[in-house]
């Protein structure tokens, strides 16, 4: 099992599962992160937080804590 926060810049991954529950999971899904979607890790901030992602044709900044609950392959 690998999570999104473990990915490196310029890597493309596919979401396999979103862990967690409640408002956090709903917020992530509302941003377009759902099972099966491809995510391109564009860059990571110098201090490691946040990550800049390309997903469904738009750019998304996501905190590492939120990325940790997204399983990818």
DSSP file (Angstrom, degrees, kcal/mol; ACC not computed):
  #  RESIDUE AA STRUCTURE BP1 BP2  ACC     N-H-->O    O-->H-N    N-H-->O    O-->H-N    TCO  KAPPA ALPHA  PHI   PSI    X-CA   Y-CA   Z-CA
    1    1 A X              0   0    0      0, 0.0     2,-0.4     0, 0.0    72,-0.1   0.000 360.0 360.0 360.0 130.4    0.0    0.0    0.0
    2    2 A X  E     -A   72   0A   0     70,-0.7    70,-2.8     3,-0.0     2,-0.3  -0.972 360.0-147.9-127.7 143.3    1.3    3.4   -1.0
    3    3 A X  E >   -A   71   0A   0     -2,-0.4     3,-1.8    68,-0.3     4,-0.2  -0.721  27.4-110.2-111.1 162.8   -0.3    6.8   -0.3
    4    4 A X  G >  S+     0   0    0     66,-2.3     3,-1.6    63,-0.9    64,-0.2   0.814 113.4  63.5 -60.5 -34.1   -0.3   10.0   -2.2
    5    5 A X  G 3  S+     0   0    0     62,-0.7    -1,-0.3     1,-0.3    63,-0.1   0.646  97.6  58.8 -68.7 -12.0    2.0   11.8    0.2
    6    6 A X  G <  S+     0   0    0     -3,-1.8    -1,-0.3    61,-0.2    -2,-0.2   0.477  84.9 106.5 -91.9  -4.2    4.8    9.3   -0.6
    7    7 A X    <   -     0   0    0     -3,-1.6     2,-0.2    -4,-0.2     3,-0.1  -0.383  63.6-133.0 -78.0 154.8    4.8   10.2   -4.3
    8    8 A X    >   -     0   0    0      1,-0.1     3,-0.9    -2,-0.1    33,-0.2  -0.640  34.7 -80.9-102.3 160.3    7.6   12.2   -5.9
    9    9 A X  T 3  S+     0   0    0      1,-0.2    33,-0.2    -2,-0.2    -1,-0.1  -0.247 113.8  26.1 -58.5 150.7    7.3   15.2   -8.3
   10   10 A X  T 3  S+     0   0    0     31,-3.0     2,-0.4     1,-0.2    -1,-0.2   0.729  93.1 129.2  65.1  26.9    6.6   14.3  -12.0
   11   11 A X  E <   -C   41   0B   0     -3,-0.9    30,-3.0    30,-0.6     2,-0.5  -0.911  47.9-150.5-111.9 137.7    4.9   11.0  -11.1
   12   12 A X  E     +C   40   0B   0     -2,-0.4     2,-0.3    28,-0.2    28,-0.2  -0.932  23.8 170.6-108.4 128.9    1.5   10.0  -12.3
   13   13 A X  E     -C   39   0B   0     26,-2.8    26,-3.1    -2,-0.5     2,-0.4  -0.848  27.0-129.9-132.0 166.8   -0.5    7.7  -10.1
   14   14 A X  E     -C   38   0B   0     -2,-0.3    59,-2.0    24,-0.2     2,-0.3  -0.972  26.1-118.1-122.2 135.6   -4.1    6.3   -9.9
   15   15 A X  E     +B   72   0A   0     22,-2.4    21,-2.7    -2,-0.4    57,-0.3  -0.533  32.7 171.2 -73.1 129.9   -6.3    6.5   -6.8
   16   16 A X  E     -     0   0A   0     55,-2.7     2,-0.3     1,-0.4    56,-0.2   0.678  64.5  -5.1-107.6 -28.3   -7.3    3.0   -5.5
   17   17 A X  E     -B   71   0A   0     54,-1.4    54,-2.9    17,-0.1     2,-0.6  -0.973  50.9-141.1-165.1 147.2   -9.0    4.0   -2.2
   18   18 A X  E     -B   70   0A   0     -2,-0.3    52,-0.2    52,-0.2    17,-0.1  -0.965  25.4-162.0-115.2 115.6   -9.7    6.9    0.1
   19   19 A X        +     0   0    0     50,-3.3    50,-0.1    -2,-0.6     2,-0.1  -0.223  48.5  56.4 -83.3 179.8   -9.4    6.0    3.7
   20   20 A X        -     0   0    0     -2,-0.1     2,-0.3     4,-0.0    -2,-0.1  -0.294  67.2-124.5  89.2-178.1  -10.9    8.1    6.5
   21   21 A X    >>  +     0   0    0     -2,-0.1     3,-0.7     4,-0.0     4,-0.6  -0.954  54.6  23.5-157.2 172.5  -14.4    9.1    7.1
   22   22 A X  H 3> S-     0   0    0     -2,-0.3     4,-2.1     1,-0.2     5,-0.2  -0.297 113.0  -8.7  70.1-144.2  -16.8   12.0    7.6
   23   23 A X  H 3> S+     0   0    0      1,-0.2     4,-2.4     2,-0.2    -1,-0.2   0.815 131.2  55.1 -64.7 -35.4  -16.1   15.5    6.6
   24   24 A X  H <> S+     0   0    0     -3,-0.7     4,-2.1     2,-0.2    -1,-0.2   0.946 111.0  44.1 -65.8 -47.3  -12.5   15.0    5.6
   25   25 A X  H  X S+     0   0    0     -4,-0.6     4,-2.2     1,-0.2    -2,-0.2   0.908 114.5  50.2 -62.9 -42.3  -13.3   12.2    3.2
   26   26 A X  H  X S+     0   0    0     -4,-2.1     4,-2.3     2,-0.2    -1,-0.2   0.895 109.4  51.2 -63.7 -41.6  -16.3   14.1    1.7
   27   27 A X  H  X S+     0   0    0     -4,-2.4     4,-1.1     2,-0.2    -1,-0.2   0.910 110.8  48.1 -63.6 -43.0  -14.1   17.3    1.2
   28   28 A X  H  <>S+     0   0    0     -4,-2.1     5,-1.6     1,-0.2     3,-0.4   0.910 112.8  48.1 -65.0 -42.0  -11.5   15.3   -0.7
   29   29 A X  H ><5S+     0   0    0     -4,-2.2     3,-1.6     1,-0.2    -2,-0.2   0.867 106.7  57.0 -66.8 -35.6  -14.1   13.6   -2.8
   30   30 A X  H 3<5S+     0   0    0     -4,-2.3    -1,-0.2     1,-0.3    -2,-0.2   0.767  99.3  60.9 -65.4 -25.2  -15.7   17.0   -3.5
   31   31 A X  T 3<5S-     0   0    0     -4,-1.1    -1,-0.3    -3,-0.4    -2,-0.2   0.473 128.0 -98.2 -80.2  -1.5  -12.4   18.2   -4.9
   32   32 A X  T < 5S+     0   0    0     -3,-1.6     2,-1.1     1,-0.2    -3,-0.2   0.459  81.0 135.3 101.6   2.0  -12.5   15.5   -7.5
   33   33 A X      < +     0   0    0     -5,-1.6     2,-0.3    22,-0.1    -1,-0.2  -0.737  29.5 146.8 -87.4 101.3  -10.3   12.9   -5.9
   34   34 A X    >   -     0   0    0     -2,-1.1     3,-1.8    -3,-0.1   -19,-0.3  -0.846  56.1 -68.6-130.8 167.2  -12.3    9.7   -6.4
   35   35 A X  T 3  S+     0   0    0     -2,-0.3   -19,-0.2     1,-0.2     3,-0.1  -0.303 117.6  17.1 -58.8 132.1  -11.4    6.0   -7.0
   36   36 A X  T 3  S+     0   0    0    -21,-2.7    -1,-0.2     1,-0.3     2,-0.1   0.220  89.3 130.7  93.7 -14.2   -9.8    5.4  -10.4
   37   37 A X    <   -     0   0    0     -3,-1.8   -22,-2.4   -23,-0.1     2,-0.4  -0.472  55.7-125.3 -76.2 143.9   -8.9    9.0  -11.2
   38   38 A X  E     -C   14   0B   0    -24,-0.2    18,-0.6    -2,-0.1     2,-0.4  -0.714  23.4-164.5 -89.9 139.4   -5.3    9.7  -12.4
   39   39 A X  E     -CD  13  55B   0    -26,-3.1   -26,-2.8    -2,-0.4     2,-0.6  -0.987   8.6-155.3-125.9 130.4   -3.2   12.3  -10.5
   40   40 A X  E     -CD  12  54B   0     14,-2.5    14,-2.6    -2,-0.4     2,-1.0  -0.929  16.4-139.8-103.8 120.9    0.0   13.9  -11.7
   41   41 A X  E     +CD  11  53B   0    -30,-3.0   -31,-3.0    -2,-0.6   -30,-0.6  -0.704  24.2 179.6 -81.8 104.7    2.2   15.2   -8.9
   42   42 A X  E     -     0   0B   0     10,-1.7     2,-0.3    -2,-1.0    -1,-0.2   0.960  55.9 -32.9 -75.5 -53.7    3.4   18.5  -10.3
   43   43 A X  E     - D   0  52B   0      9,-1.6     9,-3.4   -34,-0.1     2,-0.4  -0.986  47.4-130.5-161.5 166.9    5.6   19.7   -7.4
   44   44 A X  E     - D   0  51B   0     -2,-0.3     7,-0.2     7,-0.2     5,-0.1  -0.984  37.3-105.6-125.1 135.5    6.0   19.7   -3.7
   45   45 A X    >   -     0   0    0      5,-2.4     3,-2.5    -2,-0.4     5,-0.1  -0.163  36.0-106.1 -57.8 152.7    6.7   22.8   -1.7
   46   46 A X  T 3  S+     0   0    0      1,-0.3    -1,-0.1     2,-0.1     4,-0.1   0.819 122.3  44.9 -53.5 -35.7   10.2   23.3   -0.4
   47   47 A X  T 3  S-     0   0    0      2,-0.2    -1,-0.3     3,-0.1    -2,-0.1   0.353 122.7-105.6 -91.6   7.2    9.3   22.5    3.2
   48   48 A X  S <  S+     0   0    0     -3,-2.5     2,-0.4     2,-0.2    -2,-0.1   0.335  79.3 120.0  93.2  -6.7    7.2   19.5    2.0
   49   49 A X        +     0   0    0     -5,-0.1    -2,-0.2     1,-0.1     2,-0.1  -0.972  58.5  22.7-144.6 125.9    3.7   20.9    2.5
   50   50 A X        -     0   0    0     12,-0.5    -5,-2.4    -2,-0.4     2,-0.4   0.515  69.4-144.4 -92.3-178.5    1.5   21.4    0.4
   51   51 A X  E     -DE  44  62B   0     11,-2.9    11,-2.5    -7,-0.2     2,-0.6  -0.846  10.0-139.8-102.7 142.6    1.7   19.2   -2.8
   52   52 A X  E     -DE  43  61B   0     -9,-3.4   -10,-1.7    -2,-0.4    -9,-1.6  -0.928  28.7-178.6-106.0 123.9    0.6   20.7   -6.1
   53   53 A X  E     -DE  41  60B   0      7,-3.4     7,-2.9    -2,-0.6     2,-0.5  -0.852  27.4-141.0-122.2 151.8   -1.4   18.2   -8.2
   54   54 A X  E     +DE  40  59B   0    -14,-2.6   -14,-2.5    -2,-0.3     2,-0.4  -0.976  34.6 162.9-109.1 123.2   -3.0   18.1  -11.6
   55   55 A X  E >   -DE  39  58B   0      3,-2.7     3,-1.7    -2,-0.5   -16,-0.1  -0.987  62.5 -10.5-145.6 129.5   -6.3   16.2  -11.5
   56   56 A X  T 3  S-     0   0    0    -18,-0.6     3,-0.1    -2,-0.4   -17,-0.1   0.808 128.7 -52.4  52.1  34.5   -9.2   16.2  -14.0
   57   57 A X  T 3  S+     0   0    0      1,-0.2     2,-0.3     0, 0.0    -1,-0.3   0.564 120.4  87.9  84.3   8.6   -7.6   19.1  -15.9
   58   58 A X  E <  S-E   55   0B   0     -3,-1.7    -3,-2.7     2,-0.0     2,-0.4  -0.927  75.6-109.3-135.4 163.5   -7.1   21.5  -13.0
   59   59 A X  E     -E   54   0B   0     -2,-0.3     2,-0.4    -5,-0.2    -5,-0.2  -0.737  32.3-174.1 -94.7 140.1   -4.5   22.2  -10.4
   60   60 A X  E     -E   53   0B   0     -7,-2.9    -7,-3.4    -2,-0.4     2,-0.5  -0.999  16.4-150.5-136.3 130.8   -5.1   21.3   -6.8
   61   61 A X  E     -E   52   0B   0     -2,-0.4     2,-0.4    -9,-0.2    -9,-0.2  -0.899  23.5-177.6-100.2 129.5   -2.9   22.0   -3.7
   62   62 A X  E     -E   51   0B   0    -11,-2.5   -11,-2.9    -2,-0.5   -12,-0.5  -0.987  25.6-119.8-133.0 134.8   -3.3   19.4   -1.1
   63   63 A X     >  -     0   0    0     -2,-0.4     4,-2.3   -13,-0.2     3,-0.3  -0.379  25.6-120.9 -68.5 150.5   -1.8   19.2    2.4
   64   64 A X  H  > S+     0   0    0      1,-0.2     4,-1.5     2,-0.2   -59,-0.2   0.854 113.2  58.7 -60.5 -35.4    0.4   16.1    3.1
   65   65 A X  H  4 S+     0   0    0      1,-0.2     4,-0.3     2,-0.2    -1,-0.2   0.889 109.8  43.0 -62.8 -38.7   -2.0   15.1    6.0
   66   66 A X  H >4 S+     0   0    0     -3,-0.3     3,-1.2     1,-0.2    -2,-0.2   0.875 111.3  54.6 -73.6 -37.2   -4.9   14.9    3.5
   67   67 A X  H >< S+     0   0    0     -4,-2.3     3,-1.4     1,-0.2   -63,-0.9   0.762  95.3  70.5 -66.0 -24.2   -2.7   13.2    0.9
   68   68 A X  T 3< S+     0   0    0     -4,-1.5    -1,-0.2     1,-0.3    -2,-0.2   0.700  94.4  53.1 -68.3 -19.6   -1.8   10.5    3.5
   69   69 A X  T <  S+     0   0    0     -3,-1.2   -50,-3.3    -4,-0.3     2,-0.7   0.415  90.0  90.1 -95.8   3.2   -5.4    9.0    3.5
   70   70 A X  E <   - B   0  18A   0     -3,-1.4   -66,-2.3   -52,-0.2     2,-0.3  -0.883  66.4-152.9-103.9 112.9   -5.4    8.6   -0.3
   71   71 A X  E     +AB   3  17A   0    -54,-2.9   -55,-2.7    -2,-0.7   -54,-1.4  -0.668  20.9 177.5 -84.6 137.6   -4.1    5.2   -1.5
   72   72 A X  E      AB   2  15A   0    -70,-2.8   -70,-0.7    -2,-0.3   -57,-0.2  -0.863 360.0 360.0-133.7 166.2   -2.5    5.1   -4.9
   73   73 A X              0   0    0    -59,-2.0   -58,-0.1    -2,-0.3    -1,-0.1   0.298 360.0 360.0-135.2 360.0   -0.8    2.7   -7.3
